[in-house]
Amino acid sequence: MTTLIDGKATAAAIKQEIADEVQQRVAQGLRRPHLAAVLVGHDGGSETYVRNKVLACEACGFESSLLRFEDDITEQQLLDCVHSLNNDPSVDGFIVQLPLPRHIDEQKIIEAIDYRKDVDGFHPINVGRMAIGLPCFISATPKGIIELLRRYHIATSGKKCVVLGRSNIVGKPMAQLMMQKQYGDATVTVCHSHSATLADECRAADILIAAIGRPGFVTADMVKPGAVVIDVGTTRVPDASRPKGYRLSGDVDFDAVAPLCSAITPVPGGVGPMTIAMLMTNTLEAARRRDALQN
């Protein structure tokens, strides 16, 4: 019997836990956590994601601010915005929604963010601290996967984990976390599109985390019976039968792979909702740290 790992329900439970803590904070005379989001241009996916973040802030009892700019904003103007948020004592954490227009250096913007307000966990200081197991903001998608594994009581210690993909946002931090004793304590292999023995490595995995960005890439012959499969992929695939003209597809051929698994995440409704829930968790942590500094 395959367990369906319900990220939507888990995320809702986490947001309720956060809302309860925020209510207690307010009752104690503490300020509500405040998350700001910077959105440049009108990318459809980014618009949806930021709108969901604003809704999540409402559900958690946070204050939220949305700073919108047209895609002809200069790099310096965006840097000025970042510096302003860095110095705003009312803002606990903020994110600059990616991708940015081509004329703006994304890495320069990320590095300009105060790492103590970097609730996306992309700043090199947070990435470095994560790599050696120090307290930091962990990027939301890998953190969400760790939380799903924990809440579904999926054993990871000593297991063979294969991470399919090596992006800075998911693949690399995911491998780091699964390797560390305090999180996964697993034996980790990272594969990518140029891995010569990719299918063999995947077949050997007790836990397979697919984050390669190719719809349906992981097929049934790549999965060991009884494995746990975490599908990070969310690609829009044209589908004339859907009202929006597309459907979301994961990196895993769900219908063929699910019967083989002990547990699997669906797309949508798996990892995606957890990403925003973890952003809320990071923002609450930023507010706690601010309180500790003030006391």
Kinemage of the C-alpha trace (Angstrom):
@kinemage 1
@onewidth
@group {chain A} dominant
@subgroup {mainchain}
@vectorlist {calphas} color= white
{ca met a 1} P 0.000 0.000 0.000
{ca thr a 2} L 1.532 3.288 -1.117
{ca thr a 3} L 1.376 6.237 1.296
{ca leu a 4} L 0.513 9.503 -0.434
{ca ile a 5} L 2.548 12.249 1.234
{ca asp a 6} L 0.068 15.116 1.473
{ca gly a 7} L 2.049 18.356 1.391
{ca lys a 8} L -1.089 20.474 1.187
{ca ala a 9} L -2.540 19.129 4.442
{ca thr a 10} L 0.856 19.205 6.168
{ca ala a 11} L 1.456 22.809 5.108
{ca ala a 12} L -1.998 23.791 6.393
{ca ala a 13} L -1.205 22.205 9.770
{ca ile a 14} L 2.133 24.053 9.960
{ca lys a 15} L 0.510 27.394 9.120
{ca gln a 16} L -2.057 26.786 11.877
{ca glu a 17} L 0.771 26.052 14.346
{ca ile a 18} L 2.451 29.304 13.289
{ca ala a 19} L -0.827 31.251 13.609
{ca asp a 20} L -1.279 29.901 17.143
{ca glu a 21} L 2.230 31.056 18.112
{ca val a 22} L 1.670 34.478 16.537
{ca gln a 23} L -1.540 34.828 18.551
{ca gln a 24} L 0.450 34.087 21.717
{ca arg a 25} L 3.107 36.597 20.682
{ca val a 26} L 0.535 39.339 20.193
{ca ala a 27} L -1.086 38.498 23.555
{ca gln a 28} L 2.357 38.988 25.145
{ca gly a 29} L 2.684 42.406 23.542
{ca leu a 30} L 5.158 41.309 20.842
{ca arg a 31} L 4.936 42.526 17.267
{ca arg a 32} L 3.570 40.352 14.485
{ca pro a 33} L 6.260 38.929 12.148
{ca his a 34} L 6.552 41.013 8.964
{ca leu a 35} L 7.491 39.507 5.588
{ca ala a 36} L 8.118 41.711 2.564
{ca ala a 37} L 8.255 40.496 -1.045
{ca val a 38} L 9.813 42.286 -4.011
{ca leu a 39} L 8.307 41.438 -7.403
{ca val a 40} L 9.850 42.706 -10.639
{ca gly a 41} L 7.863 42.471 -13.874
{ca his a 42} L 4.822 40.325 -14.642
{ca asp a 43} L 6.018 36.713 -14.907
{ca gly a 44} L 2.919 34.510 -14.496
{ca gly a 45} L 4.539 31.926 -12.249
{ca ser a 46} L 6.109 34.588 -10.036
{ca glu a 47} L 2.810 36.480 -9.778
{ca thr a 48} L 1.040 33.325 -8.579
{ca tyr a 49} L 3.802 32.405 -6.149
{ca val a 50} L 3.928 35.870 -4.576
{ca arg a 51} L 0.130 36.018 -4.326
{ca asn a 52} L 0.203 32.682 -2.469
{ca lys a 53} L 2.856 34.056 -0.113
{ca val a 54} L 0.658 37.045 0.710
{ca leu a 55} L -2.276 34.695 1.409
{ca ala a 56} L -0.038 32.527 3.604
{ca cys a 57} L 0.985 35.614 5.598
{ca glu a 58} L -2.691 36.349 6.236
{ca ala a 59} L -3.304 32.751 7.350
{ca cys a 60} L -0.345 32.925 9.743
{ca gly a 61} L -1.276 36.318 11.179
{ca phe a 62} L 1.808 38.037 9.727
{ca glu a 63} L 2.105 41.527 8.368
{ca ser a 64} L 3.067 41.474 4.700
{ca ser a 65} L 4.269 44.039 2.190
{ca leu a 66} L 4.478 43.671 -1.578
{ca leu a 67} L 6.831 45.989 -3.453
{ca arg a 68} L 6.158 45.873 -7.188
{ca phe a 69} L 8.416 47.193 -9.956
{ca glu a 70} L 8.222 47.120 -13.734
{ca asp a 71} L 10.814 44.998 -15.533
{ca asp a 72} L 12.676 48.087 -16.754
{ca ile a 73} L 13.886 48.858 -13.214
{ca thr a 74} L 17.653 49.367 -13.133
{ca glu a 75} L 19.952 47.134 -11.135
{ca gln a 76} L 20.902 50.088 -8.932
{ca gln a 77} L 17.259 50.919 -8.205
{ca leu a 78} L 16.656 47.334 -7.131
{ca leu a 79} L 19.793 47.389 -4.966
{ca asp a 80} L 18.520 50.590 -3.357
{ca cys a 81} L 15.242 48.803 -2.567
{ca val a 82} L 17.146 45.894 -0.997
{ca his a 83} L 19.246 48.271 1.133
{ca ser a 84} L 16.084 50.046 2.260
{ca leu a 85} L 14.525 46.744 3.402
{ca asn a 86} L 17.780 45.738 5.101
{ca asn a 87} L 17.583 48.916 7.189
{ca asp a 88} L 13.848 48.832 7.895
{ca pro a 89} L 13.448 47.742 11.547
{ca ser a 90} L 9.794 46.788 10.977
{ca val a 91} L 10.676 44.094 8.401
{ca asp a 92} L 11.822 40.757 9.825
{ca gly a 93} L 12.493 39.033 6.527
{ca phe a 94} L 12.103 39.640 2.824
{ca ile a 95} L 12.435 37.892 -0.486
{ca val a 96} L 13.272 39.103 -3.965
{ca gln a 97} L 11.239 36.887 -6.267
{ca leu a 98} L 13.302 35.138 -8.955
{ca pro a 99} L 13.809 35.088 -11.890
{ca leu a 100} L 14.794 38.715 -12.441
{ca pro a 101} L 15.054 40.474 -15.832
{ca arg a 102} L 18.206 39.589 -17.772
{ca his a 103} L 19.841 42.986 -17.319
{ca ile a 104} L 19.978 42.462 -13.533
{ca asp a 105} L 22.668 40.299 -11.913
{ca glu a 106} L 20.670 37.960 -9.658
{ca gln a 107} L 23.692 36.935 -7.601
{ca lys a 108} L 24.559 40.579 -6.882
{ca ile a 109} L 21.008 41.156 -5.611
{ca ile a 110} L 21.074 38.004 -3.438
{ca glu a 111} L 24.410 38.993 -1.911
{ca ala a 112} L 23.099 42.492 -1.145
{ca ile a 113} L 20.370 41.067 1.117
{ca asp a 114} L 21.164 41.137 4.841
{ca tyr a 115} L 21.643 37.426 5.590
{ca arg a 116} L 19.744 37.910 8.875
{ca lys a 117} L 16.654 38.837 6.818
{ca asp a 118} L 17.311 36.321 4.014
{ca val a 119} L 14.323 34.055 4.720
{ca asp a 120} L 14.733 32.430 1.274
{ca gly a 121} L 18.088 31.062 2.509
{ca phe a 122} L 19.950 31.965 -0.702
{ca his a 123} L 22.660 34.272 0.702
{ca pro a 124} L 26.152 32.691 0.643
{ca ile a 125} L 26.443 33.123 4.424
{ca asn a 126} L 23.270 31.102 5.018
{ca val a 127} L 24.314 28.527 2.402
{ca gly a 128} L 27.754 28.195 4.027
{ca arg a 129} L 26.356 27.905 7.544
{ca met a 130} L 23.915 25.253 6.364
{ca ala a 131} L 26.754 23.258 4.773
{ca ile a 132} L 28.586 22.956 8.090
{ca gly a 133} L 25.492 22.501 10.240
{ca leu a 134} L 25.306 25.912 11.922
{ca pro a 135} L 22.026 27.740 12.688
{ca cys a 136} L 20.825 29.548 9.571
{ca phe a 137} L 17.882 30.089 7.257
{ca ile a 138} L 17.571 26.950 5.136
{ca ser a 139} L 16.079 27.410 1.676
{ca ala a 140} L 12.389 26.626 1.760
{ca thr a 141} L 12.026 23.684 -0.651
{ca pro a 142} L 14.748 21.441 0.863
{ca lys a 143} L 13.583 22.411 4.354
{ca gly a 144} L 10.020 21.468 3.397
{ca ile a 145} L 11.130 18.045 2.161
{ca ile a 146} L 12.983 17.372 5.416
{ca glu a 147} L 9.837 18.360 7.326
{ca leu a 148} L 7.639 16.047 5.219
{ca leu a 149} L 9.991 13.116 5.841
{ca arg a 150} L 9.957 13.898 9.570
{ca arg a 151} L 6.190 14.294 9.911
{ca tyr a 152} L 5.526 11.109 7.945
{ca his a 153} L 8.043 9.227 10.140
{ca ile a 154} L 10.079 8.110 7.138
{ca ala a 155} L 13.355 6.574 8.302
{ca thr a 156} L 16.357 8.257 6.678
{ca ser a 157} L 19.324 7.357 8.902
{ca gly a 158} L 21.700 5.037 7.077
{ca lys a 159} L 19.454 4.861 4.016
{ca lys a 160} L 20.714 5.410 0.471
{ca cys a 161} L 19.364 8.705 -0.814
{ca val a 162} L 19.706 9.777 -4.445
{ca val a 163} L 19.164 13.447 -5.291
{ca leu a 164} L 18.417 13.911 -8.968
{ca gly a 165} L 19.465 17.478 -9.839
{ca arg a 166} L 22.191 19.853 -8.656
{ca ser a 167} L 20.621 23.318 -8.590
{ca asn a 168} L 21.651 25.829 -5.938
{ca ile a 169} L 18.024 26.158 -4.817
{ca val a 170} L 17.118 22.464 -4.396
{ca gly a 171} L 19.635 19.810 -5.434
{ca lys a 172} L 22.780 20.989 -3.629
{ca pro a 173} L 21.164 22.020 -0.325
{ca met a 174} L 18.995 18.890 -0.360
{ca ala a 175} L 22.073 16.679 -0.625
{ca gln a 176} L 23.773 18.615 2.184
{ca leu a 177} L 20.794 18.237 4.509
{ca met a 178} L 20.262 14.536 3.799
{ca met a 179} L 23.956 13.960 4.525
{ca gln a 180} L 23.982 15.741 7.894
{ca lys a 181} L 23.425 13.731 11.059
{ca gln a 182} L 20.875 16.180 12.510
{ca tyr a 183} L 18.630 16.006 9.424
{ca gly a 184} L 18.898 13.000 7.112
{ca asp a 185} L 21.946 11.053 8.323
{ca ala a 186} L 21.751 9.235 4.979
{ca thr a 187} L 24.276 8.024 2.416
{ca val a 188} L 23.834 10.522 -0.407
{ca thr a 189} L 24.489 10.358 -4.153
{ca val a 190} L 23.866 13.353 -6.425
{ca cys a 191} L 22.983 12.623 -10.058
{ca his a 192} L 22.350 14.956 -12.962
{ca ser a 193} L 21.714 14.878 -16.701
{ca his a 194} L 25.327 13.897 -17.478
{ca ser a 195} L 25.574 11.059 -14.931
{ca ala a 196} L 26.655 7.947 -16.844
{ca thr a 197} L 24.962 5.487 -14.455
{ca leu a 198} L 21.921 7.637 -13.614
{ca ala a 199} L 19.255 4.916 -13.949
{ca asp a 200} L 21.329 2.409 -11.947
{ca glu a 201} L 21.898 4.944 -9.155
{ca cys a 202} L 18.181 5.765 -8.996
{ca arg a 203} L 17.278 2.063 -8.838
{ca ala a 204} L 19.535 1.642 -5.805
{ca ala a 205} L 17.877 4.465 -3.841
{ca asp a 206} L 15.814 3.934 -0.709
{ca ile a 207} L 14.846 7.607 -0.990
{ca leu a 208} L 14.748 9.247 -4.421
{ca ile a 209} L 14.401 13.033 -4.599
{ca ala a 210} L 13.730 14.198 -8.166
{ca ala a 211} L 14.519 17.854 -8.874
{ca ile a 212} L 15.716 17.842 -12.461
{ca gly a 213} L 12.963 19.906 -14.120
{ca arg a 214} L 11.983 17.360 -16.784
{ca pro a 215} L 8.345 16.225 -16.784
{ca gly a 216} L 7.927 12.472 -16.320
{ca phe a 217} L 11.683 11.881 -16.366
{ca val a 218} L 11.660 9.244 -13.606
{ca thr a 219} L 10.008 6.099 -14.955
{ca ala a 220} L 9.015 2.858 -13.222
{ca asp a 221} L 12.172 1.039 -14.318
{ca met a 222} L 14.271 3.631 -12.412
{ca val a 223} L 12.621 3.013 -9.019
{ca lys a 224} L 13.323 0.269 -6.518
{ca pro a 225} L 10.172 -1.401 -5.114
{ca gly a 226} L 9.435 0.040 -1.680
{ca ala a 227} L 11.378 3.250 -2.263
{ca val a 228} L 10.240 6.671 -1.033
{ca val a 229} L 9.935 9.104 -3.957
{ca ile a 230} L 9.871 12.889 -3.475
{ca asp a 231} L 8.925 14.785 -6.636
{ca val a 232} L 10.082 18.422 -6.647
{ca gly a 233} L 9.278 19.071 -10.313
{ca thr a 234} L 6.512 21.511 -11.285
{ca thr a 235} L 6.521 22.116 -15.031
{ca arg a 236} L 3.588 23.588 -16.938
{ca val a 237} L 2.650 21.119 -19.681
{ca pro a 238} L 0.159 22.173 -22.402
{ca asp a 239} L -3.198 20.447 -21.892
{ca ala a 240} L -6.181 21.595 -23.968
{ca ser a 241} L -8.587 19.728 -21.690
{ca arg a 242} L -7.770 21.984 -18.727
{ca pro a 243} L -9.445 25.390 -18.216
{ca lys a 244} L -6.064 27.161 -18.064
{ca gly a 245} L -4.747 25.280 -21.098
{ca tyr a 246} L -2.014 23.517 -19.107
{ca arg a 247} L -1.446 21.126 -16.216
{ca leu a 248} L 1.369 20.867 -13.704
{ca ser a 249} L 3.625 17.878 -14.233
{ca gly a 250} L 6.235 16.529 -11.844
{ca asp a 251} L 9.592 14.965 -12.688
{ca val a 252} L 8.135 11.528 -11.910
{ca asp a 253} L 5.766 9.466 -14.062
{ca phe a 254} L 3.372 9.306 -11.115
{ca asp a 255} L 0.833 6.773 -12.428
{ca ala a 256} L 3.517 4.233 -13.287
{ca val a 257} L 5.813 4.853 -10.305
{ca ala a 258} L 3.337 5.272 -7.419
{ca pro a 259} L 2.299 1.579 -7.195
{ca leu a 260} L 5.950 0.627 -6.631
{ca cys a 261} L 6.598 3.065 -3.784
{ca ser a 262} L 6.177 2.839 -0.043
{ca ala a 263} L 5.492 6.596 -0.129
{ca ile a 264} L 5.360 9.306 -2.803
{ca thr a 265} L 4.533 13.020 -3.143
{ca pro a 266} L 1.962 14.055 -5.776
{ca val a 267} L 2.231 17.049 -8.122
{ca pro a 268} L 0.535 19.335 -7.384
{ca gly a 269} L -0.115 19.074 -3.636
{ca gly a 270} L 3.184 17.578 -2.504
{ca val a 271} L 6.363 19.589 -2.085
{ca gly a 272} L 4.958 22.858 -3.505
{ca pro a 273} L 2.718 23.887 -0.576
{ca met a 274} L 5.544 23.059 1.862
{ca thr a 275} L 7.834 25.609 0.227
{ca ile a 276} L 5.598 28.521 1.231
{ca ala a 277} L 4.966 27.014 4.691
{ca met a 278} L 8.722 26.881 5.294
{ca leu a 279} L 9.084 30.498 4.183
{ca met a 280} L 6.573 31.333 6.912
{ca thr a 281} L 8.568 29.228 9.407
{ca asn a 282} L 11.759 31.098 8.503
{ca thr a 283} L 10.001 34.457 8.906
{ca leu a 284} L 8.723 33.488 12.356
{ca glu a 285} L 12.270 32.441 13.274
{ca ala a 286} L 13.569 35.825 12.058
{ca ala a 287} L 11.061 37.550 14.358
{ca arg a 288} L 12.159 35.355 17.282
{ca arg a 289} L 15.790 36.304 16.638
{ca arg a 290} L 14.869 39.981 16.530
{ca asp a 291} L 13.141 39.625 19.900
{ca ala a 292} L 16.213 37.896 21.354
{ca leu a 293} L 18.472 40.746 20.184
{ca gln a 294} L 16.132 43.364 21.650
{ca asn a 295} L 16.061 41.572 24.976
